[in-house]
Amino acid sequence: MPPPCIRNPYLSDALETDIDPFGNQRSKCAGLFSSITGGDGLSRYHTDFHEIEQIGAGNFSRVLKVLKRIDGCLYAVKQSIRPLYQDWERRKALMEVQSLAALGSHENIVGYYSSWFENEHLYIQMELCDYSLSSQKSTRLTEWDALTALYQLAKALLFMHERGIAHLDVKPDNIYVKNGVYKLGDFGCATLLNSSLPVEEGDARYMPQEILNDNFDHLDKVDIFSMGASMYELIRGSPLPESGPQFLNLREGKLPLLPGHSLHFQNLLKVMMDPDPTTRPSAKELVANPIFDRIWRNGKT
């Protein structure tokens, strides 16, 4: 008996209840999802993919570089580290998949292809990128590169926010580059802007004060702050503080000057990290900022 279809809360036209065409025929002991393998009982992951190497790891998942056997292309597959035995655990893990599927395709968002449960683990097949900006923390971004990244990521946030979704974990680890194009990834903390879904903030180093105080009234502006903080860190070439006076200063809008960078650029970062979320620009306003005109003129979008 296959598992039931699950309502996707990120879709505006989603049904209010789970769709279960099998109704009472379903065994109650089967749980919300069964362990899905190939029709012959073999692992779907090992049947469909050749694992090349592990390219990333976090507290809850690891990311593998794989070759899909049938099309000969390279992908990234994200696998949950801990088995997900309970239905609520699986529902929570599915939030990332559902937000990606609901968003659809955008050039500045890491592509989503497929997902499945296997032996109590969630697998997510995604676009393989060249690297993440976390690997560039020791190398300072130039102002030109930072502006290019800001513009492209602002387009990704605009695409998300127009669809009512907030990322809530924008940081260098979750910003990827493929063929020179910047892409936002890792939607494990994504939620709805109307606060109808639980809010789980991401890395505190990139979070504004209001969300640390459980004020969720301006979730889109949380993403703006986080992106400004990420660019500030990458321009400085040193990690942001996790606590202490400097941590508090950044949340109060006290940004030390960045030698060698234009005041126009520094003022943009400052307003993006303004302690008042209503003062921060929206993603739409950010995309329209005249500071990006020189990128357009030189064909770097």
C-alpha positions as CSV (number, residue, x, y, z in Angstrom):
1,M,0.0,0.0,0.0
2,P,1.6,3.3,-1.0
3,P,1.8,6.2,1.5
4,P,-0.8,9.0,1.4
5,C,-0.3,12.2,-0.6
6,I,0.7,15.0,1.7
7,R,-0.7,18.6,1.6
8,N,2.0,21.2,0.6
9,P,1.4,24.2,2.9
10,Y,3.6,26.4,0.6
11,L,1.1,26.2,-2.2
12,S,-1.7,28.8,-2.1
13,D,-4.2,26.4,-3.6
14,A,-3.2,23.4,-1.5
15,L,-6.0,21.3,-0.1
16,E,-6.7,21.6,3.6
17,T,-6.4,17.9,4.3
18,D,-4.2,15.0,3.2
19,I,-5.3,13.3,0.1
20,D,-5.7,9.6,0.8
21,P,-7.5,7.7,-2.0
22,F,-7.1,4.4,-0.2
23,G,-9.0,5.7,2.9
24,N,-9.7,3.0,5.4
25,Q,-7.9,0.3,3.4
26,R,-4.6,1.6,4.7
27,S,-3.0,-0.2,7.5
28,K,-2.7,2.1,10.5
29,C,0.6,0.5,11.5
30,A,2.2,1.5,8.2
31,G,2.8,5.0,9.4
32,L,2.7,8.1,7.3
33,F,5.4,7.0,4.9
34,S,6.7,3.6,4.1
35,S,10.4,2.9,3.3
36,I,10.5,3.3,-0.4
37,T,12.9,1.2,-2.4
38,G,13.0,0.0,-6.0
39,G,10.4,-2.4,-7.1
40,D,12.8,-5.3,-6.7
41,G,13.6,-4.4,-3.1
42,L,16.9,-2.7,-3.9
43,S,17.9,0.7,-2.6
44,R,16.7,3.4,-5.0
45,Y,19.7,5.5,-4.0
46,H,22.3,2.8,-4.9
47,T,20.3,1.6,-8.0
48,D,19.9,5.1,-9.5
49,F,23.2,6.8,-8.4
50,H,26.9,6.1,-8.2
51,E,28.3,7.8,-5.2
52,I,31.5,9.8,-5.8
53,E,32.2,11.6,-2.6
54,Q,30.8,13.5,0.3
55,I,30.9,17.3,-0.3
56,G,29.2,18.7,2.8
57,A,27.9,17.8,6.2
58,G,25.8,19.5,9.0
59,N,24.1,18.5,12.2
60,F,21.2,16.8,10.5
61,S,22.3,15.9,7.0
62,R,25.2,15.2,4.7
63,V,25.5,16.1,1.0
64,L,26.9,13.7,-1.6
65,K,28.2,14.2,-5.1
66,V,26.7,11.5,-7.3
67,L,26.5,10.4,-10.9
68,K,23.0,9.4,-12.0
69,R,23.5,6.1,-13.9
70,I,20.6,6.6,-16.4
71,D,21.4,10.1,-17.7
72,G,25.2,10.3,-16.9
73,C,24.9,13.7,-15.2
74,L,26.2,14.8,-11.9
75,Y,23.9,15.8,-9.0
76,A,24.0,16.6,-5.3
77,V,22.0,14.3,-3.0
78,K,21.2,15.4,0.5
79,Q,20.6,12.6,3.0
80,S,19.3,12.9,6.5
81,I,21.9,11.6,9.0
82,R,19.5,10.4,11.7
83,P,16.8,7.9,10.9
84,L,13.3,9.5,10.9
85,Y,11.1,7.1,12.7
86,Q,8.2,9.3,13.8
87,D,5.6,10.9,11.5
88,W,6.2,14.3,12.9
89,E,10.0,14.0,12.2
90,R,9.3,13.1,8.6
91,R,6.8,15.9,8.2
92,K,9.3,18.4,9.6
93,A,12.0,17.1,7.3
94,L,9.6,17.4,4.3
95,M,9.2,21.1,4.8
96,E,12.4,21.8,2.8
97,V,11.3,19.6,0.0
98,Q,7.8,21.1,-0.1
99,S,9.1,24.7,-0.1
100,L,11.5,23.9,-3.0
101,A,8.8,22.1,-5.0
102,A,6.3,24.9,-4.4
103,L,8.8,27.6,-5.5
104,G,9.7,26.0,-8.8
105,S,12.7,26.9,-11.0
106,H,14.7,30.1,-10.7
107,E,18.2,30.7,-12.0
108,N,19.4,32.0,-8.6
109,I,17.9,29.2,-6.5
110,V,19.6,25.7,-6.3
111,G,17.6,23.4,-8.5
112,Y,15.4,20.7,-7.0
113,Y,14.8,17.4,-8.9
114,S,13.4,14.7,-6.7
115,S,13.1,13.3,-3.2
116,W,12.2,10.1,-1.5
117,F,12.3,8.2,1.9
118,E,14.5,5.1,2.1
119,N,15.2,3.1,5.2
120,E,13.8,5.9,7.4
121,H,16.1,8.5,5.8
122,L,15.1,11.4,3.5
123,Y,17.0,11.8,0.2
124,I,16.8,15.0,-1.8
125,Q,18.3,15.2,-5.3
126,M,19.4,18.7,-6.2
127,E,21.5,20.6,-8.6
128,L,25.3,20.2,-8.1
129,C,27.1,23.6,-7.7
130,D,30.8,24.4,-7.9
131,Y,31.2,25.6,-4.3
132,S,29.6,27.6,-1.5
133,L,30.7,31.0,-0.3
134,S,31.6,29.5,3.1
135,S,34.7,28.1,1.3
136,Q,35.6,31.7,0.4
137,K,35.5,33.2,3.9
138,S,39.3,33.4,4.1
139,T,39.4,35.3,0.8
140,R,37.7,38.7,0.9
141,L,35.2,39.4,-1.8
142,T,35.8,42.5,-3.9
143,E,33.1,45.1,-3.9
144,W,32.3,44.2,-7.5
145,D,31.8,40.5,-6.7
146,A,29.8,41.4,-3.6
147,L,27.5,43.7,-5.7
148,T,27.1,40.9,-8.3
149,A,26.2,38.4,-5.6
150,L,23.8,40.8,-3.8
151,Y,21.9,41.6,-7.0
152,Q,21.5,38.0,-8.0
153,L,20.5,36.9,-4.5
154,A,18.1,39.8,-4.2
155,K,16.4,38.4,-7.3
156,A,16.1,35.0,-5.6
157,L,14.6,36.6,-2.5
158,L,12.2,38.7,-4.6
159,F,11.0,35.5,-6.3
160,M,10.5,33.8,-2.9
161,H,8.9,36.7,-1.1
162,E,6.4,37.2,-4.0
163,R,5.3,33.6,-3.4
164,G,4.9,34.2,0.3
165,I,8.0,32.2,1.4
166,A,10.9,33.4,3.7
167,H,14.2,31.6,3.7
168,L,15.3,32.4,7.3
169,D,18.8,30.9,6.9
170,V,20.7,33.1,4.4
171,K,24.4,32.8,5.1
172,P,27.6,32.1,3.2
173,D,27.2,28.3,3.8
174,N,23.9,28.4,1.9
175,I,25.0,30.6,-1.0
176,Y,26.4,28.6,-3.9
177,V,28.1,29.4,-7.1
178,K,27.7,27.5,-10.4
179,N,29.4,28.7,-13.6
180,G,29.7,32.2,-12.0
181,V,26.0,32.4,-11.1
182,Y,25.1,32.9,-7.4
183,K,22.4,30.6,-6.1
184,L,20.5,30.4,-2.7
185,G,20.2,26.9,-1.3
186,D,19.3,24.9,1.8
187,F,15.6,25.6,2.6
188,G,15.5,23.7,5.9
189,C,14.3,26.8,7.8
190,A,11.9,28.1,5.1
191,T,8.5,29.2,6.3
192,L,5.5,31.3,5.2
193,L,5.6,35.1,5.5
194,N,2.2,35.1,7.1
195,S,3.5,33.1,10.1
196,S,1.0,30.3,9.5
197,L,3.8,27.8,9.8
198,P,6.2,27.3,12.7
199,V,9.3,29.7,12.6
200,E,12.7,28.1,13.1
201,E,15.4,30.8,12.8
202,G,18.7,29.9,11.3
203,D,22.3,30.7,12.3
204,A,22.1,33.3,15.1
205,R,25.2,35.1,13.7
206,Y,23.2,36.3,10.7
207,M,19.8,36.9,12.5
208,P,18.5,40.4,13.4
209,Q,17.6,41.2,16.9
210,E,13.8,41.1,16.3
211,I,13.7,37.4,15.4
212,L,16.0,36.6,18.3
213,N,13.3,38.2,20.4
214,D,10.6,36.1,18.8
215,N,9.2,39.0,16.8
216,F,8.0,37.4,13.5
217,D,6.1,40.3,12.0
218,H,8.6,41.0,9.2
219,L,10.1,37.7,8.1
220,D,11.0,39.0,4.6
221,K,13.1,41.7,6.2
222,V,14.9,39.0,8.3
223,D,16.2,37.6,4.9
224,I,17.4,41.1,4.0
225,F,19.3,41.5,7.2
226,S,20.9,38.1,6.9
227,M,22.0,38.8,3.3
228,G,23.6,42.1,4.4
229,A,25.3,40.4,7.3
230,S,26.6,37.6,4.9
231,M,28.1,40.2,2.5
232,Y,29.6,42.2,5.4
233,E,31.4,39.0,6.6
234,L,32.6,38.1,3.1
235,I,33.9,41.6,2.5
236,R,35.7,41.6,5.8
237,G,37.1,38.2,5.2
238,S,36.7,37.1,8.8
239,P,33.8,35.3,10.6
240,L,31.0,37.3,12.4
241,P,31.0,37.1,16.2
242,E,28.6,34.6,17.8
243,S,28.2,36.8,20.9
244,G,29.7,39.7,22.8
245,P,29.9,43.4,22.2
246,Q,30.6,43.1,18.4
247,F,27.6,40.8,18.1
248,L,25.3,43.4,19.8
249,N,26.8,46.3,17.8
250,L,26.0,44.8,14.5
251,R,22.3,44.3,15.6
252,E,22.2,48.0,16.7
253,G,23.3,49.1,13.3
254,K,26.9,50.0,14.4
255,L,29.0,48.7,11.4
256,P,32.7,49.6,11.4
257,L,33.8,51.2,8.2
258,L,35.3,49.0,5.5
259,P,38.5,50.6,4.2
260,G,38.8,50.6,0.4
261,H,35.0,50.3,-0.3
262,S,32.7,53.0,-1.5
263,L,30.4,54.8,0.9
264,H,27.4,54.0,-1.3
265,F,28.1,50.3,-0.9
266,Q,28.7,50.6,2.8
267,N,25.5,52.6,3.3
268,L,23.6,49.9,1.4
269,L,24.9,47.2,3.8
270,K,24.1,49.5,6.8
271,V,20.5,50.0,5.7
272,M,20.1,46.3,5.0
273,M,21.2,45.6,8.6
274,D,19.1,48.5,10.2
275,P,17.8,47.5,13.6
276,D,14.3,48.6,12.5
277,P,13.0,46.0,10.0
278,T,10.6,48.5,8.5
279,T,13.6,50.7,7.5
280,R,15.3,47.9,5.6
281,P,14.6,47.7,1.9
282,S,12.4,45.0,0.5
283,A,13.8,42.6,-2.0
284,K,12.0,44.5,-4.8
285,E,13.5,47.8,-3.6
286,L,16.9,46.2,-3.4
287,V,16.8,44.9,-6.9
288,A,15.9,48.4,-8.2
289,N,18.7,50.1,-6.3
290,P,20.8,52.4,-8.6
291,I,24.0,50.9,-7.2
292,F,23.5,47.9,-9.5
293,D,23.4,50.0,-12.7
294,R,27.1,49.6,-13.3
295,I,26.7,45.8,-13.2
296,W,24.0,46.1,-15.9
297,R,26.1,48.4,-18.0
298,N,28.9,45.9,-18.0
299,G,26.7,42.9,-18.7
300,K,27.2,41.2,-15.3
301,T,23.8,40.3,-14.0
